[in-house]
Amino acid sequence: MYPNSRPKIALTLLLAFSSVTTGCSPQWIKAAMADLPVLVQMALNIGTMVTTLQSGKQLNSSEAAAIQNLSNEASRDLNLLQTLYNQYKASPSADTMQKIQDAISGINQNLPALLRAAHVSDPSLAARVTAAVNLILATVNSFATLLPPARSAVQAASLKRAIPHPEDLKKQWNQQICGPTGKAALDSSLNICPIR
């Protein structure tokens, strides 16, 4: 072996590894761009569900306002994330990648905090809103595991993690959030809930 060949081999392996891992970029952007509109619709549907329930006078105004606030925040955060993914797709940069990571961190902090603050007294509705938030968070976090430059030691495992397809997200939403509860008033408000 020539004395200079080891660094060249190491550099070649590093470049090969880099091209394999960053080669996932088109796929993670494509998956995120397919799922984000569905997630935004889910966020909006949380608010729609509450508006329908509120018209039936089943929620007190503070619960309704808290859940509507959660819906609005989720929608804003997801729209921002979608904008950032579009920016990154058009012109990849470390700055935009950092903004994407910050947006995901914000979603992970804001939505659970708003959910806890909502204090929904109806257990069925609380379970539905919690399931909705958890579905949104799980999907957003699956995007985060595929972000290129900021990968950590769990890189290999995270690349194997699957991002749900939009059809799967819709199915999970329709089953977990919009399925029958056995409470006539709540079930009637959930008729507008399914995502097609």
Backbone as CSV, one residue per row, in Angstrom:
resi,resn,N_x,N_y,N_z,CA_x,CA_y,CA_z,C_x,C_y,C_z
1,MET,0.828,-1.174,0.000,0.000,0.000,0.000,0.878,1.245,0.000
2,TYR,0.498,2.209,-0.775,1.257,3.449,-0.831,0.943,4.302,0.393
3,PRO,1.924,5.083,0.872,1.716,5.866,2.088,0.568,6.870,1.971
4,ASN,0.302,7.402,0.823,-0.770,8.403,0.668,-2.127,7.767,0.398
5,SER,-2.175,6.446,0.243,-3.435,5.815,-0.134,-4.433,5.740,1.023
6,ARG,-3.960,5.628,2.251,-4.898,5.573,3.375,-5.759,6.823,3.494
7,PRO,-5.179,8.003,3.471,-6.038,9.194,3.525,-7.008,9.265,2.350
8,LYS,-6.534,8.825,1.178,-7.419,8.848,0.004,-8.576,7.868,0.174
9,ILE,-8.285,6.697,0.731,-9.343,5.707,0.966,-10.322,6.248,1.999
10,ALA,-9.786,6.836,3.061,-10.665,7.408,4.099,-11.534,8.506,3.516
11,LEU,-10.937,9.377,2.691,-11.699,10.451,2.063,-12.767,9.886,1.132
12,THR,-12.411,8.859,0.366,-13.369,8.217,-0.536,-14.538,7.623,0.243
13,LEU,-14.232,6.929,1.347,-15.299,6.357,2.175,-16.172,7.441,2.781
14,LEU,-15.547,8.522,3.248,-16.303,9.631,3.820,-17.221,10.256,2.782
15,LEU,-16.713,10.468,1.591,-17.539,11.037,0.519,-18.665,10.091,0.114
16,ALA,-18.371,8.799,0.070,-19.404,7.823,-0.269,-20.496,7.820,0.792
17,PHE,-20.086,7.826,2.065,-21.061,7.859,3.155,-21.879,9.134,3.102
18,SER,-21.204,10.254,2.835,-21.897,11.536,2.758,-22.905,11.545,1.618
19,SER,-22.520,11.013,0.468,-23.454,11.024,-0.663,-24.631,10.089,-0.419
20,VAL,-24.402,8.995,0.302,-25.501,8.088,0.622,-26.466,8.754,1.585
21,THR,-25.929,9.395,2.635,-26.822,9.984,3.635,-27.500,11.237,3.128
22,THR,-26.794,12.092,2.393,-27.446,13.283,1.872,-28.262,12.963,0.635
23,GLY,-28.031,11.796,0.058,-28.848,11.357,-1.056,-30.282,11.126,-0.641
24,CYS,-30.528,11.052,0.654,-31.885,10.897,1.159,-32.655,12.205,1.119
25,SER,-31.955,13.308,0.891,-32.607,14.611,0.915,-33.841,14.686,0.041
26,PRO,-33.770,14.293,-1.229,-34.982,14.383,-2.034,-36.132,13.566,-1.449
27,GLN,-35.822,12.409,-0.866,-36.883,11.574,-0.310,-37.491,12.211,0.936
28,TRP,-36.671,12.759,1.838,-37.244,13.349,3.052,-38.014,14.607,2.727
29,ILE,-37.548,15.366,1.740,-38.306,16.556,1.342,-39.624,16.130,0.704
30,LYS,-39.555,15.131,-0.169,-40.768,14.647,-0.845,-41.791,14.126,0.177
31,ALA,-41.324,13.355,1.156,-42.231,12.817,2.180,-42.833,13.932,3.019
32,ALA,-42.012,14.871,3.426,-42.509,15.987,4.243,-43.519,16.816,3.453
33,MET,-43.218,17.096,2.199,-44.119,17.915,1.394,-45.444,17.204,1.116
34,ALA,-45.424,15.887,1.068,-46.666,15.139,0.871,-47.506,15.119,2.143
35,ASP,-46.855,15.007,3.295,-47.576,14.870,4.563,-48.004,16.198,5.189
36,LEU,-47.239,17.251,4.963,-47.549,18.514,5.643,-48.946,19.067,5.334
37,PRO,-49.429,19.025,4.091,-50.802,19.504,3.861,-51.848,18.698,4.652
38,VAL,-51.617,17.403,4.806,-52.531,16.565,5.589,-52.464,16.975,7.062
39,LEU,-51.259,17.227,7.563,-51.104,17.651,8.952,-51.761,19.006,9.207
40,VAL,-51.637,19.917,8.256,-52.288,21.222,8.395,-53.801,21.037,8.451
41,GLN,-54.338,20.165,7.598,-55.775,19.894,7.626,-56.194,19.301,8.963
42,MET,-55.358,18.423,9.524,-55.648,17.859,10.839,-55.714,18.960,11.885
43,ALA,-54.745,19.867,11.853,-54.714,20.963,12.820,-55.972,21.817,12.704
44,LEU,-56.372,22.107,11.485,-57.590,22.901,11.281,-58.832,22.149,11.746
45,ASN,-58.856,20.835,11.536,-60.008,20.030,11.939,-60.179,19.984,13.456
46,ILE,-59.085,20.104,14.197,-59.214,20.172,15.659,-60.074,21.377,16.020
47,GLY,-59.797,22.510,15.400,-60.584,23.718,15.655,-62.018,23.598,15.167
48,THR,-62.217,22.949,14.017,-63.563,22.765,13.479,-64.397,21.888,14.400
49,MET,-63.778,20.859,14.931,-64.463,19.959,15.853,-64.945,20.738,17.081
50,VAL,-64.106,21.610,17.586,-64.442,22.396,18.771,-65.538,23.398,18.462
51,THR,-65.463,24.034,17.284,-66.496,24.998,16.903,-67.856,24.319,16.835
52,THR,-67.904,23.126,16.272,-69.159,22.381,16.177,-69.672,22.019,17.564
53,LEU,-68.789,21.558,18.415,-69.191,21.210,19.782,-69.662,22.435,20.541
54,GLN,-68.977,23.555,20.333,-69.321,24.773,21.049,-70.730,25.230,20.680
55,SER,-71.117,25.056,19.418,-72.457,25.458,19.014,-73.514,24.620,19.719
56,GLY,-73.165,23.404,20.137,-74.067,22.550,20.895,-73.963,22.793,22.393
57,LYS,-73.205,23.791,22.808,-73.040,24.194,24.213,-72.518,23.058,25.098
58,GLN,-71.642,22.221,24.561,-71.117,21.116,25.353,-69.771,21.439,25.980
59,LEU,-69.118,22.477,25.498,-67.839,22.880,26.055,-67.998,24.226,26.743
60,ASN,-67.229,24.417,27.809,-67.241,25.768,28.352,-66.327,26.622,27.480
61,SER,-66.478,27.910,27.567,-65.773,28.811,26.651,-64.253,28.755,26.814
62,SER,-63.769,28.531,28.019,-62.312,28.481,28.196,-61.723,27.221,27.554
63,GLU,-62.426,26.092,27.640,-61.964,24.869,26.970,-61.957,25.065,25.454
64,ALA,-63.042,25.614,24.953,-63.150,25.831,23.510,-62.061,26.775,23.024
65,ALA,-61.816,27.851,23.767,-60.774,28.808,23.382,-59.389,28.153,23.424
66,ALA,-59.143,27.336,24.429,-57.841,26.674,24.560,-57.600,25.693,23.411
67,ILE,-58.630,24.938,23.057,-58.476,23.974,21.960,-58.358,24.709,20.622
68,GLN,-59.110,25.781,20.459,-59.005,26.577,19.235,-57.612,27.191,19.131
69,ASN,-57.064,27.641,20.254,-55.709,28.184,20.287,-54.693,27.107,19.879
70,LEU,-54.889,25.902,20.379,-54.035,24.767,20.014,-54.105,24.513,18.514
71,SER,-55.310,24.511,17.975,-55.508,24.302,16.544,-54.813,25.390,15.729
72,ASN,-54.986,26.634,16.143,-54.373,27.757,15.427,-52.845,27.684,15.475
73,GLU,-52.303,27.381,16.658,-50.848,27.283,16.804,-50.289,26.143,15.956
74,ALA,-50.947,24.996,15.986,-50.494,23.860,15.183,-50.518,24.219,13.703
75,SER,-51.569,24.865,13.274,-51.694,25.259,11.873,-50.583,26.242,11.483
76,ARG,-50.353,27.254,12.318,-49.282,28.229,12.042,-47.917,27.539,11.972
77,ASP,-47.632,26.709,12.968,-46.331,26.030,13.026,-46.120,25.114,11.829
78,LEU,-47.160,24.387,11.446,-47.043,23.456,10.313,-46.917,24.210,8.991
79,ASN,-47.625,25.327,8.855,-47.474,26.148,7.651,-46.070,26.730,7.564
80,LEU,-45.508,27.162,8.704,-44.138,27.648,8.724,-43.183,26.537,8.308
81,LEU,-43.376,25.353,8.850,-42.527,24.218,8.502,-42.611,23.922,7.009
82,GLN,-43.802,23.982,6.454,-43.980,23.731,5.024,-43.243,24.798,4.201
83,THR,-43.324,26.049,4.621,-42.608,27.128,3.943,-41.100,26.895,3.988
84,LEU,-40.606,26.487,5.156,-39.172,26.234,5.310,-38.714,25.055,4.441
85,TYR,-39.521,24.003,4.367,-39.170,22.874,3.493,-39.124,23.335,2.037
86,ASN,-40.068,24.178,1.638,-40.058,24.713,0.270,-38.799,25.531,0.017
87,GLN,-38.414,26.355,0.998,-37.191,27.150,0.858,-35.971,26.247,0.742
88,TYR,-35.918,25.215,1.568,-34.776,24.310,1.531,-34.719,23.554,0.209
89,LYS,-35.878,23.160,-0.277,-35.925,22.431,-1.547,-35.436,23.319,-2.694
90,ALA,-35.820,24.593,-2.666,-35.423,25.517,-3.723,-33.948,25.895,-3.632
91,SER,-33.447,26.037,-2.402,-32.063,26.467,-2.215,-31.540,25.919,-0.890
92,PRO,-31.012,24.695,-0.895,-30.537,24.093,0.349,-29.447,24.936,1.020
93,SER,-29.629,25.178,2.299,-28.614,25.911,3.054,-28.649,25.464,4.513
94,ALA,-27.530,25.639,5.178,-27.443,25.286,6.592,-28.366,26.172,7.425
95,ASP,-28.522,27.420,7.011,-29.395,28.350,7.737,-30.849,27.886,7.693
96,THR,-31.310,27.498,6.517,-32.688,27.011,6.386,-32.861,25.698,7.142
97,MET,-31.850,24.832,7.092,-31.922,23.570,7.829,-32.058,23.843,9.328
98,GLN,-31.312,24.824,9.820,-31.405,25.175,11.241,-32.804,25.696,11.574
99,LYS,-33.378,26.474,10.675,-34.736,26.987,10.884,-35.756,25.846,10.914
100,ILE,-35.551,24.845,10.066,-36.434,23.669,10.066,-36.327,22.956,11.415
101,GLN,-35.098,22.749,11.877,-34.891,22.080,13.158,-35.500,22.891,14.302
102,ASP,-35.353,24.212,14.247,-35.943,25.074,15.274,-37.471,25.008,15.240
103,ALA,-38.035,24.971,14.044,-39.495,24.884,13.913,-40.007,23.569,14.490
104,ILE,-39.302,22.487,14.224,-39.702,21.186,14.769,-39.594,21.192,16.288
105,SER,-38.527,21.777,16.810,-38.389,21.891,18.272,-39.516,22.714,18.860
106,GLY,-39.870,23.788,18.184,-40.975,24.628,18.644,-42.293,23.879,18.676
107,ILE,-42.552,23.096,17.645,-43.774,22.290,17.604,-43.786,21.301,18.763
108,ASN,-42.641,20.675,19.019,-42.543,19.700,20.109,-42.713,20.331,21.486
109,GLN,-42.430,21.604,21.623,-42.617,22.292,22.896,-44.007,22.906,23.000
110,ASN,-44.435,23.574,21.936,-45.685,24.342,21.980,-46.945,23.482,22.066
111,LEU,-47.054,22.482,21.203,-48.308,21.723,21.160,-48.583,20.952,22.452
112,PRO,-47.616,20.232,23.028,-47.900,19.564,24.301,-48.241,20.552,25.424
113,ALA,-47.567,21.703,25.431,-47.857,22.708,26.466,-49.278,23.246,26.315
114,LEU,-49.690,23.522,25.086,-51.053,24.014,24.860,-52.088,22.937,25.170
115,LEU,-51.764,21.696,24.885,-52.664,20.586,25.190,-52.863,20.464,26.702
116,ARG,-51.764,20.531,27.451,-51.869,20.462,28.919,-52.673,21.637,29.466
117,ALA,-52.498,22.805,28.872,-53.190,24.005,29.343,-54.685,23.994,29.010
118,ALA,-55.091,23.169,28.043,-56.496,23.154,27.616,-57.432,22.630,28.697
119,HIS,-56.995,21.683,29.496,-57.815,21.106,30.579,-59.219,20.748,30.107
120,VAL,-59.311,19.909,29.095,-60.609,19.500,28.554,-61.258,18.532,29.532
121,SER,-62.459,18.863,29.988,-63.125,18.062,31.024,-63.795,16.802,30.471
122,ASP,-64.264,16.848,29.230,-64.907,15.671,28.650,-63.829,14.665,28.257
123,PRO,-63.822,13.471,28.873,-62.756,12.501,28.601,-62.676,12.050,27.143
124,SER,-63.814,11.890,26.489,-63.806,11.461,25.084,-63.179,12.521,24.190
125,LEU,-63.571,13.767,24.408,-63.012,14.852,23.613,-61.530,15.028,23.932
126,ALA,-61.165,14.953,25.199,-59.757,15.083,25.592,-58.920,14.004,24.918
127,ALA,-59.449,12.785,24.871,-58.725,11.684,24.223,-58.556,11.948,22.732
128,ARG,-59.580,12.499,22.091,-59.517,12.770,20.647,-58.515,13.882,20.346
129,VAL,-58.549,14.931,21.125,-57.629,16.044,20.902,-56.192,15.580,21.179
130,THR,-56.008,14.800,22.232,-54.675,14.269,22.545,-54.175,13.365,21.423
131,ALA,-55.042,12.502,20.907,-54.652,11.623,19.797,-54.276,12.445,18.565
132,ALA,-55.017,13.509,18.314,-54.723,14.368,17.168,-53.342,15.010,17.313
133,VAL,-53.070,15.557,18.483,-51.772,16.196,18.723,-50.652,15.168,18.625
134,ASN,-50.862,13.990,19.201,-49.830,12.946,19.156,-49.547,12.477,17.735
135,LEU,-50.566,12.381,16.911,-50.384,11.981,15.518,-49.573,13.035,14.763
136,ILE,-49.881,14.294,14.998,-49.124,15.380,14.367,-47.671,15.351,14.834
137,LEU,-47.462,15.234,16.144,-46.098,15.223,16.688,-45.291,14.035,16.182
138,ALA,-45.890,12.865,16.159,-45.173,11.672,15.703,-44.732,11.825,14.252
139,THR,-45.591,12.389,13.430,-45.249,12.557,12.019,-44.158,13.601,11.843
140,VAL,-44.284,14.727,12.527,-43.258,15.773,12.441,-41.916,15.231,12.935
141,ASN,-41.935,14.456,13.995,-40.691,13.893,14.518,-40.098,12.848,13.585
142,SER,-40.943,12.175,12.799,-40.397,11.244,11.812,-39.661,12.012,10.716
143,PHE,-40.110,13.236,10.402,-39.367,14.067,9.457,-37.999,14.404,10.040
144,ALA,-37.988,14.754,11.316,-36.757,15.197,11.966,-35.674,14.124,11.938
145,THR,-36.083,12.862,11.986,-35.082,11.793,11.993,-34.360,11.661,10.658
146,LEU,-34.912,12.252,9.610,-34.301,12.129,8.291,-33.577,13.389,7.825
147,LEU,-33.524,14.411,8.662,-32.840,15.634,8.262,-31.361,15.350,8.052
148,PRO,-30.789,15.829,6.953,-29.420,15.453,6.628,-28.306,15.939,7.571
149,PRO,-27.811,17.137,7.519,-26.542,17.439,8.184,-26.518,17.270,9.691
150,ALA,-27.611,17.368,10.347,-27.611,17.358,11.806,-27.833,15.969,12.383
151,ARG,-27.425,14.958,11.690,-27.612,13.599,12.195,-26.670,13.321,13.351
152,SER,-27.106,12.486,14.253,-26.318,12.161,15.431,-25.907,10.700,15.403
153,ALA,-25.555,10.183,16.564,-25.122,8.791,16.667,-26.231,7.816,16.314
154,VAL,-27.467,8.235,16.410,-28.584,7.350,16.068,-28.922,7.437,14.586
155,GLN,-27.972,7.942,13.825,-28.169,8.173,12.403,-28.647,6.932,11.651
156,ALA,-27.997,5.839,11.816,-28.355,4.641,11.057,-29.771,4.196,11.379
157,ALA,-30.127,4.201,12.652,-31.475,3.791,13.045,-32.518,4.775,12.536
158,SER,-32.205,6.054,12.584,-33.190,7.054,12.173,-33.468,6.994,10.678
159,LEU,-32.475,6.617,9.889,-32.706,6.528,8.452,-33.668,5.409,8.099
160,LYS,-33.778,4.413,8.969,-34.682,3.292,8.721,-36.113,3.603,9.122
161,ARG,-36.295,4.647,9.918,-37.617,4.987,10.423,-38.507,5.462,9.282
162,ALA,-39.684,4.936,9.208,-40.574,5.245,8.087,-41.448,6.451,8.379
163,ILE,-41.598,7.270,7.384,-42.537,8.390,7.451,-43.840,7.882,6.866
164,PRO,-44.946,8.102,7.567,-46.221,7.607,7.033,-46.605,8.319,5.736
165,HIS,-47.288,7.599,4.883,-47.807,8.177,3.647,-49.055,8.991,3.976
166,PRO,-49.388,9.980,3.159,-50.584,10.783,3.428,-51.844,9.935,3.617
167,GLU,-51.981,8.854,2.849,-53.161,8.001,2.977,-53.209,7.336,4.359
168,ASP,-52.028,6.928,4.851,-51.959,6.317,6.183,-52.295,7.326,7.267
169,LEU,-51.805,8.560,7.102,-52.131,9.615,8.069,-53.640,9.859,8.117
170,LYS,-54.247,9.946,6.949,-55.693,10.171,6.878,-56.449,9.023,7.549
171,LYS,-56.016,7.810,7.282,-56.668,6.635,7.872,-56.547,6.663,9.394
172,GLN,-55.329,6.936,9.901,-55.131,7.005,11.351,-55.988,8.099,11.963
173,TRP,-56.031,9.257,11.327,-56.841,10.375,11.815,-58.313,9.974,11.874
174,ASN,-58.804,9.431,10.772,-60.226,9.073,10.701,-60.607,8.011,11.729
175,GLN,-59.702,7.081,12.026,-59.993,6.043,13.017,-59.864,6.567,14.442
176,GLN,-58.759,7.245,14.744,-58.465,7.650,16.114,-59.234,8.878,16.569
177,ILE,-59.445,9.822,15.682,-60.042,11.085,16.091,-61.513,11.164,15.699
178,CYS,-61.857,10.633,14.540,-63.212,10.809,14.023,-64.108,9.588,14.195
179,GLY,-63.588,8.514,14.740,-64.392,7.311,14.947,-65.461,7.531,16.004
180,PRO,-66.476,6.678,16.026,-67.578,6.835,16.975,-67.107,6.704,18.428
181,THR,-67.727,7.519,19.286,-67.393,7.514,20.711,-68.479,6.889,21.559
182,GLY,-69.689,6.792,20.990,-70.827,6.316,21.771,-71.582,7.455,22.420
183,LYS,-71.091,8.674,22.290,-71.774,9.861,22.800,-72.383,10.581,21.605
184,ALA,-73.708,10.636,21.558,-74.409,11.161,20.391,-73.976,12.578,20.026
185,ALA,-73.868,13.464,21.007,-73.511,14.854,20.718,-72.101,14.950,20.144
186,LEU,-71.172,14.224,20.734,-69.793,14.256,20.247,-69.703,13.594,18.873
187,ASP,-70.378,12.455,18.697,-70.340,11.767,17.408,-70.925,12.623,16.293
188,SER,-71.969,13.377,16.577,-72.556,14.224,15.534,-71.599,15.342,15.138
189,SER,-70.808,15.831,16.089,-69.834,16.874,15.746,-68.653,16.293,14.983
190,LEU,-68.400,15.008,15.157,-67.274,14.382,14.477,-67.588,14.022,13.026
191,ASN,-68.842,14.201,12.596,-69.203,13.913,11.205,-68.434,14.771,10.227
192,ILE,-68.047,15.982,10.644,-67.299,16.862,9.751,-65.796,16.644,9.879
193,CYS,-65.390,15.780,10.748,-63.988,15.560,11.109,-63.163,14.784,10.089
194,PRO,-63.708,13.760,9.418,-62.849,12.922,8.573,-62.110,13.710,7.488
195,ILE,-60.910,13.266,7.211,-60.087,13.846,6.150,-60.131,12.865,4.984
196,ARG,-60.457,13.370,3.851,-60.583,12.541,2.652,-59.354,12.660,1.787
